[in-house]
């Protein structure tokens, strides 16, 4: 893939994640409403809230990694391992376009 294709793929991933995180945030805001009076319903509501918070945290981390990959692309270091400086590997970057380490350093 060339840099334009990589950038397009990363930008698409970033936009999709940001949209998904916005949807999760809208659902999370409902937590300010009073809990149902039924204990079982309260437990489900609290568990759902915890799941949404965990999803938001994971998406925020993935967004950060994609933004870092875009900066590496701009700097010309996109395919260099951040740990050892060796090439990350085309197959790894195809599978995980925002990978910052080669398979040996990531393992």
C-alpha positions as CSV (number, residue, x, y, z in Angstrom):
1,X,0.0,0.0,0.0
2,X,1.2,3.5,-0.6
3,X,1.0,6.3,1.9
4,X,-2.2,7.8,0.5
5,X,-4.0,4.4,0.8
6,X,-2.6,3.9,4.3
7,X,-3.7,7.4,5.3
8,X,-7.2,6.8,3.9
9,X,-7.5,3.5,5.7
10,X,-6.4,5.1,9.0
11,X,-8.7,8.1,8.6
12,X,-11.6,5.8,7.9
13,X,-10.9,3.7,10.9
14,X,-10.6,6.9,13.0
15,X,-13.9,8.4,11.8
16,X,-15.7,5.1,12.4
17,X,-14.3,4.8,16.0
18,X,-15.1,8.4,16.8
19,X,-18.7,7.9,15.6
20,X,-19.0,4.7,17.7
21,X,-17.6,6.4,20.7
22,X,-20.1,9.3,20.3
23,X,-22.9,6.7,20.3
24,X,-21.6,5.0,23.4
25,X,-21.3,8.5,25.1
26,X,-25.0,9.2,24.4
27,X,-25.9,5.9,26.0
28,X,-23.6,6.6,28.9
29,X,-25.4,9.9,29.7
30,X,-28.5,8.0,30.5
31,X,-26.8,6.8,33.7
32,X,-27.8,10.1,35.3
33,X,-31.4,9.0,35.3
34,X,-32.6,7.3,38.5
35,X,-32.1,3.5,38.7
36,X,-35.2,1.3,38.4
37,X,-36.8,0.2,41.6
38,X,-36.4,-3.5,40.8
39,X,-33.1,-4.9,42.2
40,X,-32.6,-7.2,39.2
41,X,-33.1,-4.3,36.8
42,X,-30.7,-2.1,38.8
43,X,-28.0,-4.8,38.5
44,X,-28.5,-5.0,34.7
45,X,-28.4,-1.3,34.4
46,X,-25.2,-1.0,36.4
47,X,-23.6,-3.8,34.5
48,X,-24.5,-2.1,31.2
49,X,-23.0,1.1,32.4
50,X,-19.8,-0.5,33.3
51,X,-19.6,-2.2,29.9
52,X,-20.2,1.1,28.2
53,X,-17.4,2.8,30.2
54,X,-15.0,-0.1,29.3
55,X,-15.9,0.2,25.6
56,X,-15.3,4.0,25.7
57,X,-11.9,3.4,27.3
58,X,-10.9,0.8,24.7
59,X,-12.1,3.0,21.8
60,X,-10.2,6.0,23.2
61,X,-7.0,4.0,23.3
62,X,-7.5,2.8,19.8
63,X,-8.2,6.3,18.6
64,X,-5.0,7.5,20.3
65,X,-3.0,4.7,18.5
66,X,-4.5,5.6,15.1
67,X,-3.6,9.3,15.6
68,X,-0.1,8.3,16.5
69,X,0.1,6.2,13.4
70,X,-1.0,9.2,11.3
71,X,1.8,11.3,12.9
72,X,4.4,8.5,12.1
73,X,3.1,8.5,8.6
74,X,3.6,12.3,8.3
75,X,7.1,11.9,9.9
76,X,8.1,9.1,7.5
77,X,8.5,6.5,10.3
78,X,5.2,4.7,9.9
79,X,6.7,1.3,9.2
80,X,9.5,1.5,11.7
81,X,9.3,-0.3,15.0
82,X,9.2,2.2,17.9
83,X,11.3,-0.2,20.0
84,X,14.0,-1.5,17.8
85,X,13.8,0.6,14.7
86,X,13.5,-2.4,12.4
87,X,10.7,-2.6,9.8
88,X,7.3,-3.5,11.4
89,X,6.4,-5.7,8.4
90,X,3.8,-5.3,5.7
91,X,1.7,-8.2,6.8
92,X,1.5,-6.9,10.4
93,X,0.6,-3.5,9.2
94,X,-2.1,-4.9,7.0
95,X,-3.6,-6.7,9.9
96,X,-3.1,-3.9,12.4
97,X,-2.6,-0.6,10.5
98,X,-1.7,1.3,13.7
99,X,0.9,-1.1,15.0
100,X,3.9,0.7,16.4
101,X,6.1,-2.3,17.0
102,X,7.3,-5.2,15.0
103,X,6.0,-8.7,16.0
104,X,9.2,-9.5,17.9
105,X,9.0,-6.4,20.1
106,X,5.2,-6.6,20.5
107,X,5.4,-10.2,21.7
